[in-house]
Amino acid sequence: MYGLDRASVSIAVAMHMFDLSGNILRHYPKATSNTISSKTMSFDINYKNINKIKIIEKREYRIFQIDFSYPRKYSDNNIIVENDEESRRKTEKEILEVIQKITGEKLKLERMVYDYLEFTTQQEVGSFFHYYNIINFFYRALVRNFKDLDKTQYYNYTEKEDRFYTTGFIFKPFKGWKIRLYGKNFEYNKYHEDKIFGGLVRMEHVLTRRLIKKLFNSCYVRDIQIEEMKKQISSILCKQIVKILVEEIYRSNEKLEKALQNFKSNDLESIIRDYAEWILDNSIVDDIVTKINTKSYRQLQRYRKKIRIILELAQSRASPKREYFGNIERLEKFINEILLQSCKVECNNIKHFTCKILSK
């Protein structure tokens, strides 16, 4: 699933600041106002799908900004993102109508521009913690390859199991682009009585005006279609981060293989335990041990069984919670559905670990 979540749009209006402020408060009596500076005022609206309004004084006109949610136009939540062009255009038209009611001015939708937008991808999963290893590798890849202008990792704690588990992260690779990857089910259940069962992995690309203009050759709302957003974000931003994610996995595999060279049977458990953070999946360790094995086939089978037992025990005790089995299949789904790259991921004793990007 992919589509639009939240956005902020702007349009120039003639009405003066004092009159705008009064009209906004009359239109939204429960709104709270904040004077940011002598030339900027903001209003917390939190009514239906409108979050905030900001007005900015310019020499000959005023900028009227509205921060709103596309999905919450039709629902009380944003679990299902906006991916229909017709309903998206209808929402934007109604946002313009709100501005026209407040200002009394006749405005053209063609003059409305994005300040920022959130393009979202989402995937249903059994449990979010099953993706811990993939999310961990992804985060490390971002840190290793970008100057982190802004980064935060999120965890929660389950008293029942006495363990932490990851709920996501925020990372800003460069100015104009922020990534939010998190468990949407955790966020939703925190604020709603009707709970979501099962996991929802959500990734939000928060793009500001400068990058929007660079990606789509325009920042005007009417010039950009959802499918064009998907195409450009996939081919430019996601392609880049898939590359560094796969490189991070290869790097970790090489690190693990070096540690396992000439290992003794009695040392296997301590090596696996010490290098647990660099193990994406049991099949990768299995393949490495098979590749470097100099013992008999029977001894190799013992090693394989022992590795499986070690990792099963490790994941049963690990905090944050994680899974060492089935991550090759999960990685393929993650790259296809969250990172929008058509790919085939495999790991076996013939091809070893491979991630092949398929031509569309």
C-alpha positions, 0 to 999 in steps of 0.5 A, spaced: 500 500 500 502 506 498 499 513 498 499 520 501 498 521 508 499 528 511 501 535 507 501 542 508 499 547 502 500 554 501 497 560 497 497 567 497 491 571 499 490 579 500 487 579 506 491 583 512 493 579 518 489 582 523 482 580 519 485 573 517 486 572 525 479 574 527 476 570 521 480 564 523 478 564 530 470 565 528 471 559 523 474 555 528 472 557 535 476 552 539 482 553 535 488 556 539 493 561 536 500 562 537 504 569 535 511 566 533 513 573 530 511 580 528 510 577 521 507 570 523 501 567 527 499 559 527 493 556 529 492 549 532 485 547 529 485 539 530 478 539 527 476 534 522 482 533 517 485 540 519 491 540 523 494 547 523 493 554 520 499 559 519 499 566 516 505 569 514 506 577 513 509 579 506 510 586 503 504 586 498 500 579 500 499 574 506 501 566 505 496 562 508 498 555 510 494 549 512 496 543 515 492 537 513 491 529 513 488 526 506 485 520 509 482 523 515 477 527 510 474 520 510 475 517 516 477 518 523 484 515 522 489 515 517 491 507 517 488 507 510 492 512 506 490 516 500 491 513 493 486 515 489 487 521 485 480 523 484 478 523 492 485 526 493 483 532 488 476 533 492 480 534 498 484 539 496 478 543 493 475 543 499 481 545 503 481 551 498 474 552 499 476 553 507 481 558 505 476 562 501 470 562 506 475 565 511 478 570 506 472 571 502 477 571 496 476 567 490 482 563 489 485 558 484 487 551 486 492 552 480 496 557 485 496 552 491 503 549 492 506 544 497 510 546 503 511 539 505 508 532 503 508 525 506 508 519 501 507 513 505 508 506 504 505 500 508 505 493 509 501 488 513 505 483 518 504 478 523 508 481 528 512 488 528 518 485 532 519 480 526 522 485 522 527 488 528 533 485 524 531 488 518 530 495 521 536 494 525 540 493 518 536 499 515 538 504 520 545 502 520 546 503 513 543 510 513 547 512 519 553 509 515 552 513 509 549 519 511 550 525 515 545 524 520 541 531 521 536 528 525 535 521 528 531 518 533 530 510 535 524 508 538 523 502 543 517 500 548 517 495 554 512 489 555 512 487 562 509 481 561 515 478 557 520 483 561 523 485 554 524 491 550 521 491 543 523 496 537 517 501 534 521 504 529 526 510 528 526 517 524 532 519 520 534 525 516 538 523 510 539 530 508 535 537 508 528 536 505 528 529 506 526 525 512 524 518 513 519 515 519 519 508 519 515 505 525 509 500 527 503 504 525 499 499 530 503 501 536 501 508 534 494 507 533 493 503 539 496 508 543 490 513 542 484 509 540 480 504 544 478 499 538 485 496 537 489 493 531 491 486 532 497 484 528 503 489 525 503 494 520 510 497 518 509 504 515 514 508 512 513 515 511 517 520 506 517 527 509 519 531 503 519 539 503 518 544 498 525 544 495 526 537 494 519 536 491 520 541 486 527 537 484 523 530 484 517 533 480 519 539 477 514 543 480 511 544 487 504 546 485 499 541 488 495 540 481 502 539 477 503 532 481 500 526 481 500 520 486 503 515 481 508 520 479 510 521 486 511 513 487 515 513 480 520 518 482 520 516 490 522 509 488 527 510 482 531 516 486 530 515 493 528 508 494 533 505 489 539 509 493 537 506 500 536 499 497 543 499 495 546 501 501 541 496 505 544 490 501 551 493 502 550 493 509 548 486 509 554 484 505 558 487 509 555 484 516 556 477 512 563 478 511 564 480 518 561 474 520 565 469 515 571 472 518 570 471 525 568 464 523 574 462 519 577 456 522 572 456 528 573 450 533 566 446 535 567 449 542 567 456 540 561 456 535 556 458 541 560 464 543 562 466 536 554 466 534 553 470 541 558 475 540 556 477 532 548 476 533 547 483 531 551 482 524 546 476 523 540 477 519 538 470 518 539 463 520 540 461 513 546 466 512 550 463 518 548 456 515 551 458 508 557 461 511 559 455 515 557 450 509 562 454 505 568 454 509 567 447 512 573 443 512 570 437 516 565 431 514 558 432 511 556 429 518 560 434 522 557 439 518 550 437 519 552 437 527 554 444 526 548 446 522 543 443 528 547 447 533 547 454 530 539 453 529 539 451 537 543 457 538 539 462 534 533 459 537 535 460 544 538 467 543 531 470 540 527 467 546 532 471 550 533 477 546 531 484 548 529 488 544 525 482 541 527 479 534 527 473 530 533 470 526 528 465 522 524 467 515 528 474 514 530 472 507 523 472 505 521 478 510 527 482 506 524 481 499 517 483 502 520 489 505 524 491 499 518 490 494 512 493 498 516 498 503 521 500 499 518 500 492 523 496 488 521 489 485 526 484 487 528 477 488 532 475 495 535 468 496 540 465 500 542 458 499 548 454 499 549 455 491 547 462 490 549 464 497 546 471 499 543 475 493 538 480 492 537 481 485 533 488 483 528 486 477 527 490 471 520 493 471 
